[in-house]
Amino acid sequence: MPLILALLAAPVQAQAVTDDLMCSGTDWQLEITGDAAEFTYRRTSDLNLMLDTPAQTGDWPRALTFIGRGDSAIVILEAADACRYGDTGQISAQVLTQRGETPILLTGCCL
């Protein structure tokens, strides 16, 4: 029984996002290609997808956790109707990141 509990408690392996996405807001951009991303906010960072976490009740919203050298970002994606631009095919995005010890929340949309 302890082995089963250990397996259930093991961290989730990174998995690729089903579609490549280009996300942006007023002063930031995130290009997601498979399990890698290039994040630009005051500087450009290469990030790797560590976790893809869907909501407990379905596929949306979902949180993507990216980690790189000196930077990290948690990207929360929501269905298109949540995007403030409202264009067909867009996904609302909130990015939680930091600069130094200062947490930053960025908002925008993905295509």
Summary of the structure (lengths in Angstrom):
residues: 111
radius of gyration: 15.0
end to end distance: 44.9
largest distance: 51.1
contacts: 307
relative contact order: 0.20
helix: 10%
strand: 52%
